[in-house]
Every structure is written in structure tokens, then in C-alpha cells.
Amino acid sequence: MPAHARVANIGPRERGRRLRFGLAAGIFSLVAAVLLIVSEVSPRWRFALFVPLFLAALGYFQARDKT
């Protein structure tokens, strides 16, 4: 077996679930960013978007890589 070969450890159902979670977190982040910008909140509060953006990326990449 080649060193670069990956073995999926989750099924299609779980991959779909992680992808949906990633998309939901991404949409939430986008809406929150727009609301923070429109309401002219201090730019420091935008750093709080790191958490949902990280979760969005995590869900997407886990679904894509089947891990």
C-alpha cells in the first residue's frame, strides 16, 4: 500500500453530516460578520468569528478527506 493512500474511517452518512455542519457554520459566520460590520461594532469583536470559521473549515475538510 502506498504511503500516500488514505483509508476512509467514516461512512457517507457521517461525511454528509460533517459537510452540512461545516456549511451551517460557514453561513453563520458570514451572517455574523455582516451584522458586526453593519452595526459598526468594534473591529476587535470580529476576532470572535475565528471559532465558527474554524469549525466550518474543520467540518468541510473532514468531509472532504473522509476522516
C-alpha positions in Angstrom: 0.0 0.0 0.0 1.5 3.4 -1.0 2.4 5.8 1.8 0.1 8.5 0.4 -3.0 6.2 0.3 -5.8 7.2 2.7 -8.4 4.9 4.2 -11.8 6.4 4.9 -12.8 5.9 8.5 -16.3 7.4 8.2 -19.2 6.5 6.0 -21.1 8.6 3.5 -23.8 9.4 6.1 -21.2 10.9 8.5 -19.4 12.7 5.7 -22.7 14.4 4.7 -23.3 15.3 8.3 -19.9 16.9 8.7 -20.3 18.7 5.4 -23.7 20.1 6.5 -22.2 21.2 9.8 -19.4 22.9 8.0 -21.7 24.7 5.7 -24.0 25.8 8.6 -21.0 27.2 10.5 -19.8 29.0 7.4 -23.2 30.6 6.8 -23.5 31.6 10.4 -20.0 33.2 10.2 -20.9 35.1 7.1 -24.2 36.4 8.6 -22.4 37.3 11.9 -19.7 39.1 10.0 -22.2 41.2 8.0 -24.1 42.0 11.2 -21.0 43.1 13.0 -19.9 45.3 10.1 -23.3 46.9 9.6 -23.8 47.6 13.3 -20.4 49.2 13.4 -19.2 47.1 16.3 -15.6 47.5 17.3 -13.3 45.5 14.9 -11.9 43.6 17.9 -15.2 41.7 18.2 -14.7 40.3 14.7 -11.9 38.1 16.1 -14.7 36.1 17.8 -15.6 34.8 14.3 -12.5 32.7 14.4 -14.3 29.9 16.3 -17.2 29.4 13.8 -14.9 29.8 10.9 -12.5 27.2 12.3 -15.5 24.9 12.8 -16.7 25.5 9.3 -13.2 24.6 7.9 -13.0 21.6 10.2 -16.3 20.2 9.0 -15.5 20.8 5.4 -12.1 19.3 5.4 -13.1 16.3 7.5 -15.9 15.6 5.0 -13.6 16.1 2.0 -10.8 13.9 3.4 -13.2 11.3 4.7 -11.7 11.3 8.2 
